[in-house]
Every structure is written in C-alpha cells, then in structure tokens.
Amino acid sequence: MHNVLKSWAVPKGMPLDKHETHSAFETEDHPIEYLEFEGVIPEGEYGGGTIMVWDLGTFEIVDGNYWKGRLSVFLKGTKLKGEWTLERAGDENGKPRWSLRKTGKNAQRIPARRSDSSALSGRTMDEIAGKSPETRKQNRRAAISAQRKSAKTKPVAAPRFVRPMKATAVRELPHGDEWIYEVKWDGYRALALKHNENVRLLSLREKDLTHDFPSVSEAVQAIQAGTALIDGEVVAVDSNSCPSFQALQNRASLGRNW
C-alpha cells in the first residue's frame, strides 16, 4: 500500500472465527524488499530477531479507508483466505492500537505443520535462526542486503493511462468466497493519476477531465501517496443522497465526445 508494507503486530495471531477480535498494534512501515527477506536481524538493531515470511498473497479492499481508521480487506494468501476488518481503537503505551476482527465466514484452520513453516521457504523459525556459524553468516548477509536494497529504492515513474476493464454480461452470478460485489453507480467512469503534487483525471477515451471535476482532483491530491492510479466512478449526489446521472449531464463544461 503506497509503495510500502503497512505493518501491524498481532500478539495473539490472526482471528479465524467469525466475529473473533484480536488487538493489532500498528508499527513502522517496511520496505517492499522485506516481502522476500528471511533471516536474523541482530539484537539492538531495528526489528531485531528472527524474521519469517509466514504468508504471501494479495488483498482487495472491500470497504472503508485506512486514513479514516476503518478498513475491510479480502485476503487471498497461501494460508489465509477470507475477509478481515481493521478498526483504529486509540493508543496503548504510545502505540496506535487497532482491533482486527474476522468478518464474513470462518476461515479454514491451518494445519500445525503449515502454520509453523514459512510460505516463502518452508523453513521453521528455528531453521531460519540457524545454529551453525555458516547459517548465521548467511542470515546476516541477507539482512544487510535487504537494508541496502531499501536504501537504494529507485524513484517511482509517473503512472500511465491503463484502459479500464469493462464488465461482462453473464446469465448468472458466480459463486464462491473469492467473489465480491459492488454497487452500480450512475456516473462517469474515470481514471485518477497522481504523481507527487500533479493530478490528472482521464475519461475512458483519455480526455482530460481534471478541470471538469475540481473537487475530485483536490480529493485525489490529498491522498497520502507519492504515486497512485485509481479507477473509479465520478458521481453526483442529489438532496436525497442518491446518485443523479442528470446532475452530471447538466454540467455545461462536458460535451458529448469524451
């Protein structure tokens, strides 16, 4: 998220049963390179201890906003699959505390052997820590390499226009936990491209809409990310808080050919 790994410490582990809630303490962001780092960081250095990549996968935002303190995500990893919700719950001992709740259905139980091993290498914590001098040397070199890579992170290029995927008509809806559904908004599809302080809004035909929707442009500029490419829908809301396509059509600055 935002070119870094957003991080939380969950002392009691991930909740697996629906409505089960555990405390999660937000920690400092980690560089992307840590996705592939396993080894031992010497005690006394930041993050000192044995590091394992416990699970790997992707996530999709179901609802909410990280910056507003509530975020529901659907995880699809090698061990964890399903929906979880994070909610900011204040501070504890100077650390931002969140509640991590299992939402949706119960998650499948993870066999003890898989739970104790790395999703990246298949090793246990003891095996990663190593007891031989050579293993300790290898772990030390891996830690130094990861730190050097994070220090040499290249500047991120400005995002380019990507033609959005369109919905496909089907006779019946798909089934399964891997599918989620969203509201059909009555608006205009648009891409928002942010690079540092520069923001552009583009239509499906790559027409520049930045000045047609200044409030949307300002909202995108306020996003706390150096670079972002957002596919969304521009919607006008009427006095009943309902989407109004007519209100968008009445914008004199838009014409038809965009």
N, C-alpha and C positions, 0 to 999 in steps of 0.2 A: 504494500500500500504506500503510495507516494515515494516510490523508489527505495524504501527501506522495509525492514521486517518489524512491524509493530509487535511489541512483546509484553506478555503478562506472565507472572509466576503464579501457578495454581498449586498450592501446597498439598491439597487433598486429591489432586488429579482431576481429570475430566468427568463431569457428571454424565451418567449413561441412561438413567431412568427419567422418564418424562416428569417435569416439574422439579426434579432434583436440582439444588442450587449449591454452588461452592464459591468461596471467595477467590478473587483473582486480583493480584497486585500488579499494576502497570509498572514496567521497568523501562529503561532507556531503549530507544530504537537500536536495532542491529543492522549492520550492512548486509546486502543481498548475498555476499560471498559466504555468509555463515550457513546458507542452505546446504552447502557441501562440506562443511567443516566438522570433523570429529577428532577428538584428541584431548589432551590435558593442558589447560592454561595454568601456569604456575600460581600457587597461592600468593596473595599480595597484589597480583595484577587484577585489572577489572575483569570480572566474570570468572575468577579463578576456580578451577575444579575440572572435573571430567565432563566433556560435552558429548552428548549423543543426539543424533537426528532421529527422534522417536517415531515421527510420522512425516510423510510427504504427500502433497496433493494440491488441490485447487480449492478456492472458495468463491461463492457467489453471494452478493448482498441481497437478502430477501426484503429487508425493511430497515428503516432507521438511518442514522447518520453518526459516525464516530465522533465528530466535533460537537454534536448535541448531547452526547452521553448515552446513546442507546443504539445498539446495532445488532440485527439478527442476520446470521450468515448460514449458508448451507455449505458444509464441508464435504469434500469428496477425496478422502485420502486412502492410503493402503490399509489403515486400521480403523479410522473414524469416518463414518458416513452419516449424514443427517443434519438437522438444524439445531443451532445453539444461539442463545441471546446473551449479549453483554450489556449491563447497565451500570453506569457510574453511581457509586454509593457513598462518596465522600472520601475522607483521608483517614489513614490509620498509621500512627507513628511516622508521619511525614510522607507516606507513600499513597498515591492515588489508589483507592480500593474500588473494584468493580464487583458486581455479582455475575456469575456465569451460570446460566440456567439452561437445562435441556428442554428444548421446545420441540414441537412436532411429535414424532413417535419415539419410543425407546430405542436406544442404539444397541446394536448387536454386541454381545460380550466378546472380549478379546481373549483368546487362549493365553494362559500364563507364559508359555514359551515365546509367543509372538510379542506379548506385552513387555517382556524383559529384553527384547532384542531390537537392534537398530533397523529402521526402514531403509537406510542407505547401505549399510554394510553387513547386516545380520549379526553383528557382534553384540555382546552384553557389555554392561558398564565396566565390569572387571576386565574384560578382554580389551576394551578401549583404553582403560587406565594402564594396563600392562604392568608387568613386574620385572621384566628384563631391562637392562640398561639400553639395549638397542631400541626396544619399543618406546621407552621414554624419550630417546633422541628423535625418533620418528614423529611422536606426538608434538614435541617441542618445535620441530621444523614445520609441521602442519600449522601450528598456532601462529608462528612468525609469518608464514606465507599468507595466511588469511588476513592478518593485520596489515601486511604490506599491500595486498590487493585492495583492501578497503581504503587505504590512504592514497592509492593511485586511481581512484574512480574517475573515469573519463566524463567530460561534460555530456549531458544528455542532449541529443539533437531535437530540434523543434518538431512537433508532431505533424504528420501529413494527413491530407484528406483520405479517408478509407470509405469506400462506398458501403453504406449500411446494408445489413442483411434484411430482407423483407419477409413478412410472414407467409407461410404456405397454407393454402386451403386444404383441409382434410375432412373426411367424412365423420370421424370420431376422434375424441381426445385421447392422447396416450396415457398410459397408467404407469405408476411406479414412483418411488420416493425421489428419483433423480430429476423429476419434472416439477417446475413451479409455474404459476400463472400470474399474470398481471392485468390490471385494468386497461381497457381500450380507451385511451384518452381521445377526445375530439379536438385535435390540434394539428400543428405542423411538425413534421419530423425535422430535426436539425442536429448538426454536429457542432460541439463546442471544442475549440482547440486553444489551449493555454500553454504559453511558454514564457516563464518569468512573469513580466508585467504585461505582456502582449496577449490579447484575447481576440479570437475570431469566431463568428457564428456562420456556418455554411449550410445551405439547403442541400437537398438530395442531388441537385444539379450543380452544386458548387457555387451557387450565387451567394455573394457576401451579404449576410443579414445582420451584421454587427450593429449597425446604426438603426436598424428597424426595431430591434428589441434591446434598448439600452439597459433596462433593468436586469434582463437575463445576463447581458455581458458583464455588468457590475457584480452579479452574484458569482459568476464563474471566476472573475478576477479575485474575489475574496477567498477562494478555495486555497487552503494551505498546502499547496503542492507546486513545485517548480515547473513541472510539465504534466499536462493531462489531456486526454482525448475522451470526450464524453458524448455518447449517443443518447439523445433524449427527445422529448416532445415539448414544443412550446404551446402552452395552453392559457387561454383567457378564462377567468372565473367570474361568474355573474354574482348578483346580490344574494343568491341562494347557495353560494359556494359550489356551484355546479359548472363544469366546463361548458363554454359557449363558443361554438365554432363561428357563429355570426359576428361575435365581438372581434374575432381575429380577422374575418373577411372585411370588416368595416375600416381596417387600417388603411388609410389613403396611400401610405408610402409603399405598400407592397404591390403591386401589379399582379398580373396573372402568370407571366412567363418566368417563374423562378423555381 
